[in-house]
Amino acid sequence: MHVAHYNVARLKELPGHPAIAEFIDNAPKVNAVAERSPGFVWRLDDTAATVPGAGTFQAVSGDPYLAISLSVWETAEALQHFVNKTVHGAFLRRRTEWFEPWEGPNHVVWPVAVGHIPSLQDGEARLMELAASGPTANAYDFQYLAASS
């Protein structure tokens, strides 16, 4: 089994605003680090969702405030290493500069069969499952991973 990771956050400003420029401008760099990371399998890269005037930033459902990521990793440990031990971790620690507070969980991890590519709908369903039932082996967060290892 591999693991999928879905993350969602609401930007404080529209792409193109100077207050979030550092985040938007560095998203391609962070994505490139992910793609070169050990254990990386796949990430959503929908150029059709690119926001005009915002480089390669992608919006979901036409909402340019909504930043999402969806990826697949060989192991939860490989995902955790990328999230916390690469340049991604530095940006994660600064998330309150660019993103609104989020009610409930804003990320979810779940097992996927090798070769399976999850959809945004899969990610949203797992996030709702985590919010409704708490962490289980079918939908969990990084705290659950830390506690179960």
Secondary structure, 3 states (H helix, E strand, C coil): CEEEEEEEEEECCCCCCHHHHHHHHHHHHHHHHHHHCCCEEEECCCHHHECCCCCCCECECCECCEEEEEEEECCHHHHHHHHHHCHHHHHHCCHHHHECCCCCCCEEEEEECCCCCCCHHHHHHHHHHHHHHCCECCEECHHHHHHHC
